């Protein structure tokens, strides 16, 4: 099973979309193995977004991500990274297809509701930034066999 980090950004929290967004991931068959409501520090935001340092949008991104609480989630499932990225939709809400999180809940090109790891290496790095190993919980669900692949 693959693991990934999902962040419900301050705009999702402020718009009271937490439950609706989490439900989409769960309905797809992904398992929440870690979750916390938190305020991202300037240092954590700088580390998380270090690949974007020096870009014109970097300062605004860090300011936005530290402006209010976020929900950090560790999700697990078959091809979790790809599945989550499809559920989230295109980066900009104005470009996102209906039926995706960004397509259904957002139109902004600046505030896009959710972040998801884009590859396995990034997922591992990001999960380690937001969770201690003891915060991630493996467990079996009765319905896991219905979501399994052969």
Beta strands, then each sheet from edge to edge (+ up, - down):
strand 1: 2-8
strand 2: 31-38
strand 3: 70-77
strand 4: 114-116
sheet 1: 2+ 3- 1+ 4-
end
